[in-house]
């Protein structure tokens, strides 16, 4: 079929997915943490006329830029005022491209328009995908490249077209330059498929992709790798505190109203159940893999992606010593397309079975309800990760000061937003390699606050009292310099 006609077939659900992922941010326009870091880096990109080198303005722990460069390169092609205004549309836009490609991939593999439509629909009804694209990140870009790499390698197994290896190498190199978590997962899946297929090409393509990424970036990727490894080392021994309360201690030692923290704790209680909610199409796709995929080598391999992603998710949640390798549910994002495709093929085979169709409809409705509820609680109603009117007023006050105070932010999520909006120097790291230098305050306080402030030469504390009350800081003497709503600027005496 003509690719242009296929594109127009693919477009409606892609646009629907875009709107579905973006709409919560119309209600809570300034929700998000990472975007302020990206905007700070983007300012430096324009100032230094290219990938930033030294990052120090506002960061009391300076460093060198060590984030994969593709995202900042893409952002740099837009006027910075438009990036700030429309940042929440970037990830849904990347995913809309992904949803369009999913239609093409599905049609190419099955020659069925129905399966292509169903795959798109099930993908859009995958909770983990919709929720992870609520803020500006390159995740969808990374996951699209991941699927391109492995589809190319699976097809190469069948027809030995060496052009597919070149295609896989280029896409693989872009993974290295786009997204750290996908890069890490790329390695795990290469090891898995090298073992189950006894095929050296998986490892060879990974190495070639790495070398090409280093060449394309003129060596910059080695700095990214150094930061990635530094971040893993930091979390390896303290991952138990990943979602600790910064003041009160571990997650188990306090009750919190923060929906995101509570959701993460539920993952730790019984991972199989929560992972099934995160991507309900895993179960139907695994049924297809185990009982119906033997005759199709590509669908069989895609089933192995689903299986291994689920095992990785279970291992990195259930085994405490492996949790530093990433929040386990995120591995299911890598298999969202394969799970949707296999589930769509299964549904197509049982389309005349009323019971099976009814089960799919019920699961789809429950997935939709799950997505809407979490969007409402974690995005629309969020306060801790949102630039609220009160925080904007506090930022306006800090920006007006001639002598900018050196700040400690509680909670830590406010750090880069504070730098971006006020110009105040804040005790936070500029790169991942130096993250251990803020270990006294993140993810929890290891020393008395007064001692930390003296050692780091800090002047004041910016506190969100919805997160912790000023009495919890254990300061014997202090003065509240400024209070706006639930935000306090506190100066210890």
N, C-alpha and C positions, 0 to 999 in steps of 0.2 A: 504493500500500500504506500501511496505517496507520503513522504515524511511531513510535508506541510499539512496534509489532511490529518495525519496522526497528531501533529502538534495542536491543532484546533480541538481534536478529541480530548487531548490531555489537559487542555487549559482550564476548563470549568472547575474541576476538583482541585487543581493546583491553586487557583484563585480563592476557592472556598477555604483551603487549608491555610493560605496566607492570612485571610481575614480572621479565621478561627484562632490562629496563634497570636495575632496582633491586637485583637479587640480589647483584652483586659488593660492594656497600656493606655487606651483612650480614657479609661476611667481612673487609672492611677499613672499619670504621665511620667512621674519621676521615680518610679520604683527601679531599683537596681544598684549594684555595688561596683561591679567591674567596669561599667561604662566610664566612670570618672577617672579610673586608672588609664583606660584607653585614650581618653581625651587629653589627659596630661601628657601621655606619650606622643599623641598626635601633635600637640603643640610643639614638643621638642623635635619631632620629625620635620615640621615646617621650619623651625628655627635653625636646625642644623642641616637643613636641605638634604635629607636622606635618613636612612635608618639611624636613630640616635646612638650616640656613643655614651658619653657620661650623662647620667640622670641624677640630678641633685637638687634642683629648685623645689623647695618645699619638703623634700625627703631628708629627715635628719640622719637617716642611714643611706647615704648615696650609693650608687652602683652603676653598672653598665646595662643597657637594654638587652634583655635576654629572652624576649617572648618571640615565638615564631613570627616571621616578618610579613607573611602574606596578608594578614588581616589589616595591619596598620598601612600596608601598601595600598590595599583597596580603599580604606577610609581616606587616605591622603588624596585620592582622585576627586574627592568632593570638597566643596568649601566647608571649613570647619564649623561655621554657624549652622549649616544644614545637617552636618553629622550630629551636632548637639541636639538639634530640634527633632530629627527623625531617626535617631539611633535605634529606637525600638523596632523599626521596620527592617533593619538589615538581616537579622537572623530569620524572620519569617520569609523574607525575600529569597535568601539562600535556600531555604527549605522548599519554597515554591518551585525553584529550579530543580531541586531534588525530586519533588513529587512529579514534575513533568518528565524527568529522566526515568523515574520508576515506571511510568506508563510505557515508554519506549523499551526499557529493559524487559518488562513483563510481556509485551507484545512480541518482541524479538524471540524470547525463549519459548513462548507457547503458541504464537500465531493466533491468539484469541483476544478480540476486543473486550469481550465480557470479563475475562480474567484480568486484563489490564485495568479496566474500570474498578473491579472488585479490589484489586491490590492497592490501588490508590486510596480507595475508600477505607479499607482496613488500616492502612498506614496512618491516615488522618485521624483515625479513632484509636491510636496508640498513645496512651496517657504520657508516657515518658518523653515522647518526641515533642508533643505540644508544649509541655511544661518547660523543657530545656531550651526552647526557642523563644522564651519570653523576654530575653535581654540580649544585648549585642555581643555575640560570640561567634567564633568561626566553626562551631561544632558541626553544623549541617554541611559545611564545606568539607570538613575532614571526613565525615561519614560517607559522603558522596564519592570522594576519592577512594575510600576504603573499598566500597563495593565495586568500583571500576577496576581496581587492582585485582581483586580476587575473581571477578567474573572473567577478566582477561586470562588469568591463569587457568581457570577451570576450562575455558574454551580451548586454550592451548593444549591441554591434556587430550582433547578430542581430535583436533585437526592439525596440531603442530605448525601453525602459522606463526612464524617468528616475529611478524609485525605486532602480534598481540603481546609479546614479551617487551618490545619497545614501548608500547602503549602502557603496559603495567609499570614499567620503570619510570616513565615520566609522571604518571599519576602517583606512584609511590614517593617520588622525590618531593612532589607537592604536598603530600601528607606531612613529611618532615618539616616543611616550611609553613604549615598551616595550623596544626593543632597537636599539642603535646600528648593528650590522652589517647588520641587516635594513633599517634606514632608508637606509643607504648603498646597499645593493643595490636597494632600491625606486627610487632615483634612476636607477641604471644601467639597470634594466629599463624604466623609463618612457621614457628616451631611446631605447632600442633599439626599443620598440614604436611610439613616435612616428615613428621613421624608416621602419620596415618597413610600417606601416599608413597613414602620412601622415594620422594621426588626431590632432587637437589635444586630444581629450578626455583622453588619458593625461597630458599635461603639465598640463592644467587641474585634474585631480583631484589631482595631486601638490601643486600650489600651494594648492588649497583645503584639502587635508589638513594641510599645514604651518600654514596660518592657523588652522584649527580646533584644532590641537594647542597653538598659542601661546595661544589664547583659553581652552581648557579648563584649561591649566596656569597661567593668569594670568601668562603671560610667562616661566614657569620654563623652558620648553623652549629659550629663547634661551641660557640658561646651559648647558644640555646640549649644544647645538650648538657653543658656544664651546669646551667641553671636548673634544668630538669632533674639531673642527678642530685643537685644540692637540695632541691625541694623534697625529693624522695627520702634522702638521708635525714632531713629535719623531722619528717613525720614518722619515720620508721619506729622510733622508740616512744613517741608520745601520741600515737594515733588514737589511743583511748580517749584523749582529750580533744579530738577533732571538733566536737560540738559541745565542748565544755562552756559553762558560763564563765565569763572572763573574771568575775569577782567572786562568785560563790563556789567555784570548783567544778568537779566533774558533772557530767550530764545527769548521772544517777543521784546526785546529792541535792538537787533542787528541782522544783516544779517551775515550768516556764509556760508563758502564754504564746511563745513564738511557735507558730504552726510548722515552720520548716524544721526546727529542732525536734519537735514532737514527732513529726513524720519520720525523720531519720531514726529516732529511737524505736519506732514501730518496725522498721526494717531489721533491727537487731533482734527483735523478739522472735519472729518466725519468718525468716527470709522467703521460703517457697511461696507462702500465701501472698506476701506483699509483692514479690516479684511477678506473680501471676496477675495481680491487679495492675502493676506497672505496664506490663505488656501481655494482655490476655490471649493474644494470638500465638504465643509461644506453645501452648498446649496443643492446639489444633495442628500447628505446623510440625510439632514433634510426632504427633500421631501419623501424619502423612509421611514423615521421614522414615519412621520405623516400619510402617506397614505397606506403603504404596509408592515409594520413590525409587525402588531398585531399577526399574526400566529406564530411568532418565538420569544419566550421570551428572548433569548440571544441577538438577533439582536435588539430587542426592547430596552433592557438595554443599549446596545452600542450606540443606538441612543440618549438615555438620557445623556450619557457621552458627545456626540457631542453638544447637546442642552445646557447643563449646562456649558460646557467649553466656548461656544459662549457667553452665558449670563454673565459669569464671566469676559470675555474679554471686553465686552461692559461696564459693571459696573466699572471696574477698569481703564477704559480710560475716560468714559464719566462723572463719578462722581469724582470731584477733591479730595474729602476727602478720597477716597478709592484707589487712585493711589499708595500710599505707599505699597500696597499689591503686587506689581509687575507690570512690563510692560505688559499690558493687552494681547497683541498679543501672549505672551508666553503660555497663557492658551490653545491656539489652538494646541500647540505642544502635549499636553496630549491626544487630541482626533484625532491626525493625522491618527493613525491606524484605529480606528472605522470609521472615515469619509471616508477613502480610501476603507475600506471593504464594507460599505453600498452603496457607490457609485459604486463599482464594481458589487455588487449584482444587483443593479438597471440597470446598463448597460447590464449585462448578460440577464436580463429579456426582454430588448428592443433591443437585438442585431440584430434583423431583421428589425428594424425601421431605415431607412437611416438617417432621420432627427436627431434622438437622437445620433446616432453614430457620425454624423457630428459635433454636438454640443460638444460632449466629445473631439473630435479631435481638434476643435478650442480652447477649454478651455485648453487642454493639451499643445498645441503649445504656447498659451499666457503665461501659467505658466512657460514653459521652457524659453521663452524670458525674463520674469520677473526675473527668477533666474539668468540667464546669465548676464543681465544688472546690477543687484544689486551686483553680485559677482565681476563684473568688477569695479564698482564704489566704493563699500565699502571695497573690499579686494585688488584686483590687483592694483588699482590706489591709494590706501590709502597712506597718508603720516603722519597724526597725530598719528596713532597707530602703526607705523612701525619703525623698527630699520634701518633707512636709512644710506647710506654711510657717510653723514655728521654727523649724530648722533654717528655713530661708531667712527669717528675720534675724536669727542669731548669726548667721553667716554675714548678713548685711552689716551688723554691728561690728563683727570682727574685721571685716574688710575696711571699715571706716577708721580703724585704729592706725595711728601713725607708727607706733612701735608695736610690731606684731609679736604676740606672745608665742613662745615655743610650747606646743600643746601635746598633752596626752589625751587620746580620744577613747571614751568608753561608751558604747562598745567599739571594738576595733573596726567594724564595718564602715565607720564614719571617716576614716583616716584620709583616703584619697579624695573623697568628696569635699572634705574640709580644705585640703590644699587647693583644689581646683577653684572653689568658690570664694576663698578668703585670702589666699596668698600666704597664710600663716605656715611656718615650719611645723611639721608634725612628726612625732616619733613613729616612723614606719619605714620599712625597707623599700628601696627603689628597684631591686632585682631579686630573683629567687635565690641566687647564690649567697646573698647576705641575710637570708631570712632568720638564721640562727641568732643574729645580733639583736633581734627584738624578742627573744625567747622569754625574757623577764615579764613581758606583758601579753604575749600571745602564744598559745590560745587562752592562757589563764595567767593570773598574777602569781609569780613565784616569790616575790619579795614584797615587803610593805611598800605601799604607793609612795610614801614620803621619801623612802630610801631610793626608789627608782628615779624619782624626779630630781633628787639631788645628784645622783650619779650621772644622769643624762643631761643635766642642765635645763630642765623643763620649768616653765613658769606657771602653767595653769592646766586645769583639767576641763575638757568639754564633755559633759555628762548628759546622757539621755536617762531621765529618771523613770521612764517606762521600762528601762532595762535594769537599772539598779538605783537604789535610793542613795542619797549623799551620805547617810549614816553608815551605809555598808562599806564605805571607803576607809573607815577606821582612821580618819584624820582627827587628831586631837584639837587642832586649831586651824580654822580656815575662814575665808570670807567669800560670800557669793557675789562676785563682781557684776554678774548680769544674769537675769533669768527671763527666758521667753518661753511661755507655755511649759512643756516638760523638759526643756533644755537649760542647763546651768553651766555657767563659766565660773569655775571654782579656783581660788588661789589659796594653796596651803600657806600657813603662817609658821 
